Amino acid sequence: MPLRIVFCGTPAFALPSLGHLLAQADFRVEAAVTQPDRPRGRGQRLSLSPVKEAALEAGLAVYQPEKIKSDAAFDLFTDLAPDVVVIIAYGQIIPPRLLEIPRFGWINLHGSLLPKYRGAAPVNWAIANGERQTGVTTMQVHRGLDTGPVLLQREVEIGSHETAPELAARLAGIGAPLVSETLQKLARGELDPQPQDDREATFAPLLKKEDGRIDWAQPAQTIYNRIRGLEPWPGAFTTFRDKSCHIWGRPAGGGDTRASPGAILFSPGTGSANDRPLLVACGSGTALRLEFVQLEGRKRITAREFSSGARIKSGDQFAT
C-alpha cells in the first residue's frame, strides 16, 4: 500500500518535494498543512503561501492552523492518522505530542549539511559566511531545533557568484528525490539514523534587517559574500550622504584581490571618482566594484548612473 503522507510546508523551497511525492506511486499525499494566509504588499491583500497554491491546484485538502501547538491541530493530525509527516520550511516548532502521531515520525528536508547551519536561514548564512560547500539533509524531527538524527545527505559546491535564491532553488531540486529515497528506505527499514554531533553544530538564525549593513572594513570578498547571501532580503545596504542605499557589486579584479593599479582609494568606504566603474575601498587593501545602487525611495540604477547623478568626488564616503 502507498505510504500515507501529510505534507507540511510554506515557501517555494518546499514545492519540488511536494510535486515529487505527488508523482510517485509509492506515496499518497493526504493533505497539506501550511501557514495561514498573510497580508502582503502595499495593498496588504491576503496572500496564499506557495505550498497552498500548489496543493489546491493538485486537489489536496489544505489546513492552516494558526498555532500548530493548539488542540485543534492535534485533533487534525490525529484524525488524518498519516504514516509519516514530511515537513519542509513550515515555519513553526512542532510540539512533542504531534511528533508521536505518525508511525514513521516526521521527516524534515533541511538546506544544509547538518549539524552545520541549524536554524531558519541555512542557505543565506552559508553563502554570507563564504562556505564553498553545502547540501541538503533529511532528518528525523525531534524536540530540539534541527537536532534530530540524520538520515541521508547530498553535498554540493556553492558557485562563486551564486546568490541565496539561486542556491535555494538548486538545493530544493536536489532535495526532492532525496525525500522520496528517504521515505522508501524508511518504510523498508533500510536506514540507520545517525545522531548529530552537537560539538560540530553551527547556527543560521532568522535574518534581521541589520544583518545587511555593510562593514567596509571587511575585505571586498567578504562583503561580496554578504551581498550574495542576503538576497533578496534584507539585502546589503550602506549609507551615502545620510541616506540609506542598497548596493550590488563584485570585488575589483573578480576575486579577493588588491585594488586595481591606479585606483584612488583611501579609508574603507571611500569612493573613487577617478575610476569607471565606481570603486569603493574595502579592508585589507581591496575594493568593491559597484554595479547597481538603490537609494531609499528610488528605483535601482546602474553604478555609472548613480555616480553621474550624485556627482561623486574622490573622497566621498559610504558609511559603515
C-alpha positions as CSV (number, residue, x, y, z in Angstrom):
1,M,0.0,0.0,0.0
2,P,1.2,3.6,-0.7
3,L,2.7,5.4,2.3
4,R,0.1,7.9,3.6
5,I,1.7,11.4,3.9
6,V,0.7,14.7,5.4
7,F,2.9,17.4,3.8
8,C,3.8,20.5,6.0
9,G,5.5,23.4,4.3
10,T,5.1,27.0,3.3
11,P,7.6,28.6,0.9
12,A,8.7,27.8,-2.7
13,F,11.6,25.7,-1.3
14,A,9.1,23.0,-0.4
15,L,7.5,22.8,-3.8
16,P,9.8,20.4,-5.7
17,S,9.4,17.9,-2.9
18,L,5.7,18.2,-2.9
19,G,5.5,17.7,-6.6
20,H,7.9,14.8,-6.5
21,L,5.8,13.0,-3.8
22,L,2.6,13.6,-5.7
23,A,4.1,12.0,-8.8
24,Q,5.2,8.8,-7.1
25,A,3.0,5.7,-6.9
26,D,4.7,4.7,-3.6
27,F,3.1,7.7,-1.8
28,R,-0.3,9.1,-1.3
29,V,-0.3,12.7,0.0
30,E,-3.5,13.0,2.1
31,A,-3.3,16.7,2.9
32,A,-1.1,19.8,3.0
33,V,-0.6,21.9,6.2
34,T,0.7,25.4,5.7
35,Q,0.8,28.8,7.3
36,P,-2.3,31.0,7.4
37,D,-2.8,33.5,4.6
38,R,-0.9,36.7,5.4
39,P,-1.4,40.3,4.2
40,R,1.4,41.3,1.9
41,G,2.4,44.2,-0.3
42,R,1.3,47.8,-0.3
43,G,-2.4,46.9,-0.5
44,Q,-2.0,44.4,2.3
45,R,-4.0,41.8,0.4
46,L,-4.2,38.3,1.8
47,S,-1.6,36.2,0.1
48,L,-1.5,32.4,-0.2
49,S,1.7,30.5,0.5
50,P,3.3,28.8,-2.5
51,V,2.5,25.4,-0.9
52,K,-1.1,26.3,-0.5
53,E,-1.4,27.4,-4.2
54,A,0.3,24.2,-5.4
55,A,-1.8,21.9,-3.1
56,L,-5.1,23.5,-4.2
57,E,-4.0,23.1,-7.8
58,A,-3.3,19.4,-7.1
59,G,-6.7,18.9,-5.5
60,L,-5.4,18.4,-2.0
61,A,-7.1,19.3,1.2
62,V,-5.4,22.3,2.8
63,Y,-5.2,23.1,6.5
64,Q,-3.8,26.3,8.0
65,P,-3.8,26.2,11.8
66,E,-2.9,29.5,13.4
67,K,-0.9,27.6,16.0
68,I,0.4,24.1,15.4
69,K,0.5,23.7,19.2
70,S,-3.2,24.0,19.5
71,D,-5.7,21.3,20.5
72,A,-7.4,21.8,17.1
73,A,-4.1,21.0,15.3
74,F,-3.6,17.9,17.5
75,D,-7.1,16.7,16.6
76,L,-6.4,17.3,12.9
77,F,-3.3,15.2,12.8
78,T,-4.9,12.5,14.9
79,D,-7.9,12.3,12.5
80,L,-5.6,12.3,9.4
81,A,-3.5,9.5,11.0
82,P,-0.7,9.6,8.5
83,D,2.1,7.0,8.2
84,V,4.6,9.9,8.0
85,V,4.7,13.7,8.0
86,V,7.1,15.4,5.6
87,I,7.9,18.9,6.9
88,I,9.9,21.4,4.9
89,A,10.3,25.1,5.9
90,Y,6.9,25.1,7.6
91,G,7.6,28.0,9.9
92,Q,6.6,26.8,13.4
93,I,8.1,24.5,16.0
94,I,6.3,21.2,16.2
95,P,5.2,20.1,19.7
96,P,6.2,16.7,21.1
97,R,2.7,15.3,21.1
98,L,2.3,15.8,17.4
99,L,5.7,14.1,16.7
100,E,4.3,10.8,18.2
101,I,1.3,10.5,15.9
102,P,2.7,9.1,12.6
103,R,4.3,5.6,12.9
104,F,7.4,6.7,10.9
105,G,7.6,10.1,12.6
106,W,8.2,13.5,11.0
107,I,10.8,13.7,8.3
108,N,12.4,17.1,7.5
109,L,14.4,18.3,4.5
110,H,16.9,20.9,5.7
111,G,19.0,23.1,3.4
112,S,22.5,22.4,4.9
113,L,24.8,19.5,5.8
114,L,23.7,19.1,9.4
115,P,24.8,19.7,12.1
116,K,26.2,22.8,10.3
117,Y,23.8,25.7,9.9
118,R,20.9,24.6,12.1
119,G,18.2,27.2,12.1
120,A,15.9,29.3,9.8
121,A,18.3,30.6,7.2
122,P,21.0,28.0,6.4
123,V,21.3,28.9,2.7
124,N,21.7,32.6,3.4
125,W,24.4,32.2,6.1
126,A,26.3,29.5,4.2
127,I,26.9,32.0,1.4
128,A,27.3,35.0,3.6
129,N,30.0,33.2,5.6
130,G,32.0,32.2,2.5
131,E,31.3,28.5,2.5
132,R,32.5,26.6,-0.6
133,Q,30.3,23.5,0.0
134,T,26.8,22.9,1.4
135,G,24.0,20.5,0.7
136,V,20.7,19.0,1.9
137,T,19.9,16.7,4.7
138,T,16.9,14.6,5.5
139,M,16.4,14.0,9.3
140,Q,14.0,12.8,11.8
141,V,12.4,15.7,13.7
142,H,13.0,15.6,17.4
143,R,12.2,18.2,20.1
144,G,15.3,20.3,19.5
145,L,15.9,22.8,16.7
146,D,17.2,20.7,13.8
147,T,18.9,18.3,16.2
148,G,17.3,15.0,15.1
149,P,19.2,12.1,13.7
150,V,20.5,12.4,10.1
151,L,19.0,10.0,7.5
152,L,20.5,11.0,4.1
153,Q,22.6,13.8,2.8
154,R,23.7,15.2,-0.6
155,E,26.7,17.6,-0.8
156,V,27.0,20.3,-3.5
157,E,29.5,23.1,-4.4
158,I,28.4,26.7,-4.0
159,G,29.0,28.7,-7.1
160,S,31.4,31.6,-6.7
161,H,28.8,34.1,-7.9
162,E,25.7,32.2,-6.8
163,T,23.1,34.1,-4.8
164,A,20.9,32.7,-2.0
165,P,17.7,32.5,-4.2
166,E,19.7,30.6,-6.9
167,L,21.3,28.2,-4.4
168,A,18.0,27.6,-2.6
169,A,16.3,26.7,-5.9
170,R,19.1,24.3,-6.7
171,L,19.0,22.7,-3.3
172,A,15.2,22.3,-3.4
173,G,15.5,20.4,-6.7
174,I,18.3,18.2,-5.3
175,G,16.3,17.6,-2.1
176,A,13.1,16.4,-3.8
177,P,14.3,13.0,-4.9
178,L,16.3,12.7,-1.6
179,V,13.0,13.0,0.3
180,S,11.5,10.2,-1.8
181,E,14.5,8.0,-1.3
182,T,14.4,8.6,2.4
183,L,10.8,7.6,2.7
184,Q,11.2,4.5,0.6
185,K,14.2,3.3,2.6
186,L,12.5,4.2,5.9
187,A,9.4,2.1,5.0
188,R,11.7,-0.8,4.2
189,G,13.7,-0.5,7.3
190,E,16.9,0.3,5.4
191,L,18.0,3.4,7.1
192,D,20.4,3.7,10.1
193,P,19.7,7.2,11.6
194,Q,22.9,8.9,12.7
195,P,22.9,11.1,15.8
196,Q,24.3,14.6,15.2
197,D,27.5,15.7,17.0
198,D,26.4,18.9,18.8
199,R,30.0,19.9,19.1
200,E,30.2,20.5,15.4
201,A,26.9,22.5,15.2
202,T,26.8,26.0,13.8
203,F,23.7,28.1,13.6
204,A,21.8,30.1,10.9
205,P,19.4,32.4,12.8
206,L,16.5,34.2,11.2
207,L,17.7,37.1,9.2
208,K,17.3,40.6,10.6
209,K,17.4,44.0,8.8
210,E,20.6,44.9,10.5
211,D,22.4,41.8,9.1
212,G,22.5,43.6,5.8
213,R,24.5,46.6,6.9
214,I,27.9,46.7,5.2
215,D,31.1,46.9,7.2
216,W,33.5,48.5,4.7
217,A,36.5,47.5,6.9
218,Q,35.9,43.9,5.8
219,P,37.7,42.6,2.6
220,A,35.8,43.0,-0.6
221,Q,35.2,39.2,-1.0
222,T,33.6,39.1,2.5
223,I,31.3,42.0,1.5
224,Y,30.5,40.3,-1.8
225,N,29.6,37.1,0.1
226,R,27.1,39.1,2.2
227,I,25.7,40.8,-0.9
228,R,25.0,37.3,-2.4
229,G,23.9,35.7,0.8
230,L,21.4,38.3,1.9
231,E,19.4,38.4,-1.3
232,P,16.6,39.2,-1.6
233,W,16.1,40.4,2.0
234,P,17.4,42.3,3.8
235,G,19.9,42.9,1.0
236,A,23.3,44.6,1.5
237,F,23.0,48.3,2.4
238,T,25.1,51.3,3.5
239,T,24.6,55.0,3.9
240,F,25.5,57.7,1.4
241,R,25.1,61.4,2.3
242,D,22.8,60.4,5.2
243,K,20.6,58.3,3.0
244,S,20.3,54.5,3.2
245,C,21.1,52.8,-0.1
246,H,21.3,49.1,-1.2
247,I,24.3,48.2,-3.3
248,W,25.3,45.4,-5.6
249,G,28.8,44.8,-6.8
250,R,31.8,42.5,-7.1
251,P,35.4,42.6,-5.9
252,A,37.6,44.6,-8.2
253,G,39.6,42.1,-10.3
254,G,36.9,39.5,-9.8
255,G,38.2,38.0,-6.6
256,D,39.6,38.8,-3.2
257,T,42.4,40.8,-4.7
258,R,44.1,44.1,-4.2
259,A,42.6,47.1,-5.8
260,S,43.4,47.7,-9.4
261,P,46.6,49.8,-10.1
262,G,45.9,53.5,-10.3
263,A,42.7,53.4,-8.2
264,I,42.5,56.4,-5.9
265,L,41.4,54.7,-2.7
266,F,41.5,55.9,0.9
267,S,40.0,54.6,4.1
268,P,37.3,51.8,3.8
269,G,34.1,53.1,2.5
270,T,35.7,55.8,0.3
271,G,34.5,56.1,-3.3
272,S,36.9,56.7,-6.1
273,A,35.6,59.1,-8.7
274,N,38.7,58.6,-11.0
275,D,37.7,55.0,-11.9
276,R,35.0,53.8,-14.2
277,P,33.2,51.8,-13.0
278,L,32.9,53.2,-9.5
279,L,35.1,51.6,-6.8
280,V,34.7,51.7,-3.1
281,A,37.6,51.0,-0.8
282,C,37.3,47.9,1.5
283,G,39.5,46.4,4.1
284,S,42.9,44.7,3.5
285,G,43.6,46.9,0.5
286,T,40.8,45.6,-1.6
287,A,38.0,47.3,-3.5
288,L,34.4,46.6,-4.4
289,R,33.3,47.5,-7.9
290,L,29.8,48.7,-7.7
291,E,27.3,47.5,-10.3
292,F,23.9,48.8,-9.1
293,V,22.7,51.2,-6.4
294,Q,19.3,51.9,-5.0
295,L,18.8,54.9,-2.8
296,E,15.9,54.8,-0.3
297,G,12.7,55.7,-2.1
298,R,14.3,55.4,-5.5
299,K,14.5,52.7,-8.2
300,R,17.6,50.6,-8.7
301,I,20.1,52.2,-11.2
302,T,23.5,51.3,-12.5
303,A,26.5,52.4,-10.6
304,R,27.5,54.6,-13.6
305,E,24.1,56.4,-13.5
306,F,24.5,56.8,-9.7
307,S,28.0,58.2,-9.9
308,S,27.0,60.7,-12.6
309,G,23.7,61.8,-10.9
310,A,25.3,62.1,-7.5
311,R,28.4,63.8,-8.9
312,I,30.6,61.7,-6.7
313,K,34.0,63.2,-5.9
314,S,37.1,61.3,-4.8
315,G,36.9,61.0,-1.0
316,D,33.1,60.8,-0.9
317,Q,32.2,58.3,1.8
318,F,29.9,55.3,2.1
319,A,29.3,55.0,5.8
320,T,30.0,51.8,7.8
